[in-house]
Structure formats: C-alpha cells, structure tokens
Amino acid sequence: GWEAVCDAFAVCLSLLNAARDAPPGGISAALVAAAEAASVAATQRFVEEHAAVLAAQLHVVVPRLCAVVERGAEARSRVAALNALAALLPRPFLQQARLPVPAAASAAAADGYRQLHPHRRQLLRTLLAACDDRKRVVRQLAASVRTALLL
C-alpha cells in the first residue's frame, strides 16, 4: 500500500527532474514550470500528511526536494519544496525555530533526527545556497528551516 505510494511519489519527482533537464526545444519552459509548481505543491501536502510513512523513503525524497530547492523554475516551487523539507523535521525542532508545525510532524525528536541525520550535510548545503536566492520569501524560509535543522 504505502510503499507503492512512496514509489509513485519518487517516480513523479524523478520525472519532474528529467523534464526540467530536457533540451530547450523538447518541452516548453512554461509547461515545465507549471508541472513543477503543481507537483511540488502536491508533494508538500503529501509530506505534511504522511511524514511518518516517508521515513523509509528519505534517501529518495530528500535529494529530489533538494534538487527542486536548488534548481526550481519558480519561487513558489522552491517555497513548496522548502515547506516539504520542513515537514520532515521533528516537531520540537520546528517549534524552536518558530516554523508552522504540520499535523503529521514527528513528535519524537530523537527518531526524526536519527532518520534525517544521514542527509544533514546535503540539507545544510542546499539550505545555505537557498539563503542566497533572488526571492526574499525563499531566503527567509531557507534560513528558518536551516535554523530548525541546526538546533
């Protein structure tokens, strides 16, 4: 059940990354941007509602969300990806950084941190780069999520 959903989720993110890397004449930029925005918004909702289920798939989800944060075509896509990454953080981390806490956020700080720890270096590198984004909303959210991760 949930493994199939997580696999489909990973395939969706892979296709999104492949479409973004397509040659300029292959797929229109507007279509890629629209698909990216819709896909990342759906991803954000899925992560917020089912963060515990995704724990086993973090090795796929985190790199894909980081790719959207780094190379997202639109600011709303980058913001949605940052919100999805924030939803993966344990509840106490989000509360200390004064970020909104999704209903499904992990309540156990040790478990949530233990699951994300292998991805910490990649997350910090991505969030640091996002702190230099051209859009203020992306910079602010990246700084808040980075603060939550460092706490």
MARBA-3410 file (N, C-alpha, C, O; in Angstrom, 1 decimal):
151
0.8,-1.2,0.0,0.0,0.0,0.0,0.9,1.3,0.0,1.0,1.9,-1.0 ~ 1.4,1.6,1.2,2.2,2.8,1.3,3.5,2.8,0.5,3.9,3.8,0.0 ~ 4.1,1.6,0.4,5.3,1.5,-0.4,5.1,1.9,-1.8,5.9,2.5,-2.5 ~ 3.9,1.4,-2.4,3.6,1.8,-3.8,3.4,3.3,-3.9,3.8,3.9,-4.9 ~ 2.7,3.9,-2.9,2.5,5.3,-3.0,3.9,6.1,-2.9,4.1,7.0,-3.7
4.8,5.6,-2.1,6.1,6.2,-2.0,6.9,6.1,-3.2,7.6,7.0,-3.6 ~ 6.8,4.9,-3.8,7.5,4.6,-5.1,6.9,5.5,-6.2,7.7,6.1,-7.0 ~ 5.6,5.7,-6.3,5.0,6.6,-7.3,5.4,8.0,-7.0,5.6,8.8,-8.0 ~ 5.5,8.4,-5.8,5.9,9.7,-5.4,7.4,10.0,-5.9,7.7,11.0,-6.4 ~ 8.2,9.0,-5.7,9.6,9.1,-6.1,9.7,9.2,-7.6,10.5,9.9,-8.2
8.9,8.4,-8.3,8.9,8.4,-9.8,8.4,9.8,-10.3,9.0,10.4,-11.2 ~ 7.4,10.4,-9.6,6.9,11.7,-10.0,8.0,12.7,-9.9,8.2,13.6,-10.8 ~ 8.7,12.7,-8.8,9.8,13.6,-8.6,10.9,13.4,-9.6,11.6,14.4,-10.1 ~ 11.2,12.2,-10.0,12.2,11.9,-11.0,11.8,12.4,-12.3,12.7,13.0,-13.0 ~ 10.6,12.2,-12.7,10.1,12.7,-14.0,10.1,14.2,-14.0,10.5,14.8,-15.1
9.8,14.8,-12.9,9.9,16.3,-12.8,11.3,16.8,-13.1,11.6,17.7,-13.8 ~ 12.3,16.1,-12.4,13.7,16.5,-12.6,14.1,16.2,-14.1,14.9,17.0,-14.6 ~ 13.7,15.1,-14.7,14.0,14.8,-16.0,13.4,15.9,-17.0,14.1,16.3,-18.0 ~ 12.2,16.3,-16.8,11.6,17.3,-17.6,12.3,18.6,-17.5,12.4,19.3,-18.5 ~ 12.8,18.9,-16.3,13.5,20.2,-16.2,14.8,20.2,-16.9,15.3,21.2,-17.4
15.4,19.0,-17.0,16.7,18.9,-17.6,16.6,18.6,-19.1,17.7,18.4,-19.8 ~ 15.4,18.6,-19.7,15.2,18.3,-21.1,15.8,19.4,-21.9,15.9,20.6,-21.5 ~ 16.1,19.1,-23.2,16.7,20.2,-24.1,15.6,21.3,-24.3,14.4,21.0,-24.2 ~ 16.1,22.5,-24.5,15.2,23.6,-24.6,14.0,23.5,-25.6,12.9,23.9,-25.4 ~ 14.3,22.8,-26.7,13.3,22.6,-27.8,12.3,21.5,-27.5,11.2,21.4,-28.1
12.6,20.7,-26.5,11.8,19.5,-26.2,10.5,19.8,-25.5,9.4,19.4,-26.0 ~ 10.6,20.5,-24.4,9.4,20.8,-23.6,9.4,22.3,-23.3,10.5,22.8,-23.0 ~ 8.3,22.9,-23.4,8.2,24.4,-23.2,8.5,24.7,-21.7,8.1,23.9,-20.8 ~ 9.2,25.8,-21.5,9.6,26.2,-20.1,8.3,26.4,-19.3,8.3,26.1,-18.1 ~ 7.3,27.0,-19.9,6.1,27.3,-19.1,5.4,26.0,-18.7,4.9,25.9,-17.6
5.4,25.0,-19.5,4.8,23.7,-19.2,5.6,23.0,-18.0,5.0,22.5,-17.1 ~ 6.9,23.1,-18.1,7.8,22.5,-17.1,7.5,23.3,-15.8,7.4,22.6,-14.7 ~ 7.5,24.6,-15.8,7.2,25.4,-14.6,5.9,25.1,-14.0,5.8,25.0,-12.8 ~ 4.9,25.0,-14.8,3.5,24.7,-14.3,3.5,23.3,-13.7,2.9,23.1,-12.6 ~ 4.1,22.3,-14.4,4.1,20.9,-13.8,4.9,20.9,-12.5,4.5,20.2,-11.6
6.0,21.6,-12.5,6.8,21.7,-11.3,6.1,22.2,-10.1,6.1,21.7,-9.0 ~ 5.4,23.4,-10.3,4.7,24.0,-9.3,3.5,23.1,-8.7,3.4,22.9,-7.5 ~ 2.8,22.5,-9.6,1.7,21.6,-9.2,2.3,20.3,-8.5,1.7,19.9,-7.5 ~ 3.3,19.8,-9.0,3.9,18.6,-8.4,4.5,18.9,-7.1,4.3,18.1,-6.1 ~ 5.2,20.0,-6.9,5.8,20.3,-5.6,4.7,20.6,-4.6,4.9,20.3,-3.4
3.7,21.3,-5.0,2.6,21.6,-4.1,1.9,20.3,-3.6,1.6,20.2,-2.4 ~ 1.7,19.4,-4.5,1.1,18.1,-4.1,2.1,17.3,-3.2,1.7,16.7,-2.2 ~ 3.4,17.4,-3.5,4.4,16.8,-2.7,4.4,17.3,-1.3,4.5,16.6,-0.3 ~ 4.3,18.7,-1.2,4.3,19.3,0.1,3.1,18.8,0.9,3.3,18.5,2.1 ~ 1.9,18.7,0.3,0.7,18.2,1.1,0.9,16.8,1.5,0.6,16.4,2.6
1.5,16.0,0.6,1.7,14.6,0.9,2.7,14.4,2.1,2.5,13.6,3.0 ~ 3.8,15.2,2.0,4.8,15.1,3.1,4.2,15.5,4.4,4.5,14.9,5.4 ~ 3.4,16.6,4.4,2.9,17.1,5.6,1.9,16.1,6.2,1.8,16.0,7.5 ~ 1.1,15.4,5.4,0.1,14.5,5.9,0.7,13.1,6.3,0.2,12.4,7.1 ~ 1.8,12.7,5.6,2.3,11.4,5.7,3.8,11.3,6.0,4.5,10.5,5.4
4.3,12.2,6.8,5.7,12.3,7.1,6.3,11.0,7.7,7.4,10.6,7.4 ~ 5.5,10.4,8.5,6.0,9.1,9.2,6.2,8.0,8.1,7.1,7.2,8.3 ~ 5.3,8.0,7.1,5.3,6.9,6.1,6.6,7.1,5.2,7.2,6.1,4.8 ~ 7.0,8.4,5.0,8.1,8.6,4.1,9.5,8.4,4.8,10.5,8.5,4.1 ~ 9.5,8.0,6.1,10.7,7.8,6.8,11.6,6.8,6.1,12.8,6.9,6.0
11.0,5.8,5.5,11.8,4.7,4.8,12.2,5.2,3.4,13.1,4.5,2.9 ~ 11.7,6.2,2.9,12.0,6.7,1.6,12.8,8.0,1.5,12.9,8.6,0.5 ~ 13.3,8.4,2.7,14.0,9.6,2.7,15.2,9.7,1.8,15.6,10.8,1.3 ~ 15.9,8.5,1.5,17.0,8.5,0.6,16.6,8.9,-0.8,17.5,9.3,-1.6 ~ 15.3,8.8,-1.1,14.9,9.3,-2.4,14.3,10.7,-2.4,14.5,11.5,-3.2
13.5,10.9,-1.3,12.7,12.1,-1.2,13.6,13.4,-1.0,13.4,14.4,-1.6 ~ 14.5,13.3,-0.1,15.3,14.4,0.3,16.2,14.9,-0.9,16.2,16.1,-1.1 ~ 16.9,14.1,-1.6,17.6,14.6,-2.8,16.8,15.2,-3.8,17.1,16.2,-4.4 ~ 15.6,14.7,-4.0,14.7,15.3,-5.1,14.2,16.6,-4.6,14.1,17.6,-5.4 ~ 13.8,16.7,-3.3,13.3,18.1,-2.8,14.5,19.1,-2.9,14.3,20.2,-3.2
15.7,18.6,-2.5,16.8,19.5,-2.6,17.1,20.0,-4.0,17.4,21.1,-4.2 ~ 16.9,19.1,-5.0,17.1,19.5,-6.4,16.1,20.6,-6.8,16.4,21.5,-7.5 ~ 14.8,20.5,-6.3,13.8,21.5,-6.6,14.2,22.8,-5.9,14.0,23.9,-6.5 ~ 14.7,22.7,-4.7,15.1,24.0,-4.0,16.2,24.6,-4.7,16.3,25.9,-4.9 ~ 17.2,23.8,-5.2,18.3,24.4,-5.9,18.0,24.9,-7.3,18.6,25.9,-7.7
17.2,24.2,-8.1,17.0,24.5,-9.5,15.6,24.7,-9.9,15.3,24.7,-11.0 ~ 14.7,25.0,-8.9,13.3,25.2,-9.2,13.1,26.4,-10.1,13.8,27.4,-9.9 ~ 12.2,26.3,-11.1,12.0,27.3,-12.0,11.3,28.5,-11.4,11.5,29.7,-11.8 ~ 10.4,28.3,-10.5,9.6,29.3,-9.9,9.8,29.4,-8.4,10.1,28.4,-7.8 ~ 9.6,30.6,-7.8,9.8,30.8,-6.4,8.8,29.9,-5.6,9.1,29.4,-4.6
7.5,29.8,-6.1,6.5,29.0,-5.4,6.9,27.6,-5.3,6.6,26.9,-4.4 ~ 7.6,27.1,-6.3,8.1,25.7,-6.3,9.2,25.5,-5.3,9.2,24.5,-4.5 ~ 10.1,26.5,-5.2,11.1,26.4,-4.2,10.6,26.5,-2.8,11.1,25.9,-1.9 ~ 9.6,27.4,-2.6,9.0,27.6,-1.3,8.2,26.3,-0.9,8.3,25.8,0.3 ~ 7.5,25.7,-1.8,6.8,24.4,-1.5,7.8,23.3,-1.2,7.5,22.5,-0.2
8.9,23.2,-1.9,9.9,22.2,-1.6,10.5,22.5,-0.2,10.8,21.5,0.6 ~ 10.8,23.7,0.1,11.3,24.1,1.5,10.3,23.7,2.6,10.7,23.2,3.6 ~ 9.0,24.0,2.3,8.0,23.6,3.3,7.9,22.1,3.5,7.7,21.6,4.6 ~ 8.1,21.3,2.4,8.1,19.9,2.4,9.3,19.4,3.2,9.1,18.5,4.0 ~ 10.4,20.0,3.0,11.6,19.6,3.8,11.4,19.9,5.3,11.8,19.2,6.2
10.8,21.1,5.6,10.5,21.5,7.0,9.5,20.5,7.6,9.7,20.2,8.8 ~ 8.6,19.9,6.8,7.6,19.0,7.4,8.3,17.7,7.8,7.8,16.9,8.6 ~ 9.5,17.4,7.2,10.2,16.2,7.6,11.0,16.3,8.9,11.4,15.3,9.5 ~ 11.1,17.6,9.4,11.9,17.8,10.6,11.0,17.4,11.8,9.8,17.5,11.8 ~ 11.6,17.0,12.9,10.8,16.7,14.1,10.1,17.9,14.7,10.6,19.1,14.6
9.0,17.7,15.3,8.1,18.8,15.9,8.9,19.7,16.8,8.7,20.9,16.6 ~ 9.7,19.3,17.7,10.4,20.2,18.6,11.3,21.2,17.9,11.5,22.3,18.3 ~ 11.9,20.7,16.8,12.8,21.5,16.0,12.0,22.6,15.4,12.5,23.8,15.3 ~ 10.9,22.3,14.8,10.0,23.3,14.2,9.5,24.3,15.2,9.5,25.5,14.9 ~ 9.1,23.9,16.4,8.6,24.8,17.4,9.7,25.7,17.8,9.4,26.9,18.0
10.9,25.3,18.0,12.0,26.1,18.5,12.4,27.2,17.4,12.8,28.3,17.8 ~ 12.3,26.8,16.2,12.6,27.7,15.1,11.4,28.6,14.7,11.5,29.4,13.8 ~ 10.3,28.4,15.4,9.0,29.2,15.2,8.5,29.0,13.7,8.0,29.9,13.1 ~ 8.6,27.7,13.2,8.0,27.4,11.9,6.7,26.7,12.2,6.4,26.2,13.2 ~ 5.7,26.8,11.2,4.4,26.1,11.4,4.7,24.6,11.5,5.5,24.1,10.8
3.9,24.0,12.4,4.1,22.6,12.6,2.9,21.9,12.0,1.8,22.0,12.4 ~ 3.2,21.0,10.9,2.1,20.2,10.3,1.6,19.2,11.3,2.2,18.8,12.2 ~ 0.3,18.8,11.1,-0.3,17.9,12.0,0.4,16.6,12.1,0.4,15.9,13.1 ~ 1.1,16.1,11.0,1.7,14.8,11.0,3.2,14.9,11.3,4.0,14.0,11.1 ~ 3.7,16.1,11.8,5.1,16.2,12.1,5.5,15.2,13.2,4.7,14.9,14.1
6.7,14.8,13.1,7.2,13.7,14.0,7.3,14.3,15.4,7.8,15.4,15.6 ~ 6.7,13.6,16.4,6.6,14.1,17.7,7.9,13.7,18.5,8.3,14.4,19.4 ~ 8.5,12.6,18.1,9.8,12.2,18.8,11.0,12.8,18.1,11.3,12.5,17.0 ~ 11.6,13.7,18.8,12.8,14.4,18.3,13.9,13.4,17.9,14.6,13.6,16.9 ~ 14.2,12.4,18.8,15.3,11.5,18.5,15.1,10.7,17.3,16.0,10.6,16.5
13.9,10.2,17.1,13.6,9.4,15.9,13.7,10.2,14.6,14.3,9.8,13.7 ~ 13.0,11.4,14.6,13.0,12.2,13.5,14.4,12.7,13.1,14.8,12.7,11.9 ~ 15.2,13.0,14.1,16.6,13.5,13.8,17.4,12.3,13.3,18.3,12.5,12.4 ~ 17.3,11.1,13.9,18.0,10.0,13.5,17.8,9.6,12.1,18.7,9.2,11.4 ~ 16.5,9.8,11.6,16.2,9.5,10.2,16.8,10.5,9.3,17.2,10.2,8.2
16.8,11.8,9.7,17.3,12.8,8.8,18.9,13.0,8.9,19.5,13.6,8.0 ~ 19.5,12.5,9.9,20.9,12.7,10.1,21.8,12.3,8.9,22.7,13.0,8.6 ~ 21.5,11.2,8.2,22.3,10.8,7.1,22.3,11.9,5.9,23.1,11.9,5.1 ~ 21.2,12.7,5.9,21.0,13.7,4.8,21.4,15.1,5.3,21.2,16.0,4.6 ~ 21.9,15.2,6.5,22.1,16.5,7.1,23.0,17.4,6.3,22.8,18.6,6.1
24.1,16.8,5.8,25.1,17.6,5.0,24.5,18.1,3.7,24.7,19.3,3.4 ~ 23.8,17.3,3.0,23.1,17.7,1.8,22.1,18.8,2.1,22.0,19.8,1.4 ~ 21.3,18.6,3.2,20.3,19.6,3.5,20.9,20.9,3.8,20.4,22.0,3.4 ~ 21.9,20.9,4.7,22.6,22.2,5.0,23.2,22.9,3.8,23.1,24.1,3.7 ~ 23.8,22.1,2.9,24.4,22.7,1.7,23.3,23.3,0.8,23.5,24.4,0.3
22.2,22.6,0.7,21.1,23.1,-0.1,20.5,24.4,0.5,20.2,25.4,-0.1 ~ 20.3,24.3,1.9,19.6,25.4,2.5,20.5,26.7,2.6,20.0,27.8,2.5 ~ 21.8,26.4,2.6,22.8,27.6,2.6,22.7,28.2,1.2,22.7,29.5,1.1 ~ 22.7,27.4,0.2,22.5,28.0,-1.2,21.2,28.7,-1.3,21.2,29.8,-2.0 ~ 20.1,28.2,-0.8,18.8,28.8,-0.9,18.8,30.2,-0.1,17.9,31.0,-0.4
19.7,30.3,0.9,19.7,31.6,1.6,20.2,32.7,0.7,20.1,33.9,1.1 ~ 20.8,32.4,-0.4,21.2,33.4,-1.4,20.3,33.5,-2.6,20.6,34.1,-3.6 ~ 19.1,33.0,-2.5,18.1,33.0,-3.6,17.7,34.5,-3.9,17.8,35.4,-3.1 ~ 17.2,34.7,-5.1,16.9,36.1,-5.5,15.5,36.5,-4.9,15.3,37.7,-4.9 ~ 14.7,35.6,-4.4,13.4,35.9,-3.8,13.5,35.9,-2.3,14.1,35.0,-1.7
13.0,37.0,-1.7,13.1,37.2,-0.3,12.4,36.0,0.5,12.9,35.5,1.5 ~ 11.2,35.6,0.0,10.4,34.6,0.7,11.2,33.3,0.8,11.1,32.6,1.7 ~ 11.9,33.0,-0.3,12.7,31.8,-0.3,13.9,31.9,0.7,14.2,30.9,1.4 ~ 14.5,33.0,0.7,15.7,33.3,1.6,15.2,33.1,3.0,15.9,32.5,3.8 ~ 14.1,33.8,3.4,13.6,33.7,4.8,13.2,32.3,5.2,13.6,31.9,6.3
12.5,31.6,4.3,12.1,30.2,4.7,13.3,29.3,4.8,13.4,28.5,5.7 ~ 14.3,29.5,3.9,15.5,28.7,3.9,16.3,28.9,5.2,16.8,28.0,5.8 ~ 16.3,30.1,5.6,17.0,30.5,6.9,16.3,29.9,8.1,17.0,29.3,9.0 ~ 15.0,29.9,8.1,14.2,29.3,9.2,14.4,27.8,9.2,14.6,27.2,10.3 ~ 14.3,27.1,8.1,14.4,25.7,8.1,15.9,25.3,8.4,16.1,24.3,9.1
16.9,26.1,8.0,18.2,25.8,8.3,18.5,25.9,9.9,19.1,25.1,10.5 ~ 17.8,27.0,10.4,17.9,27.2,11.9,17.3,26.0,12.6,17.9,25.5,13.6 ~ 16.1,25.5,12.1,15.5,24.4,12.7,16.4,23.1,12.7,16.4,22.3,13.6 ~ 17.0,22.9,11.6,17.9,21.8,11.4,19.1,21.8,12.3,19.6,20.8,12.7 ~ 19.6,23.0,12.5,20.8,23.2,13.3,20.6,23.2,14.8,21.5,23.0,15.6
19.3,23.3,15.2,19.0,23.3,16.7,19.2,21.9,17.3,19.0,21.8,18.5
END
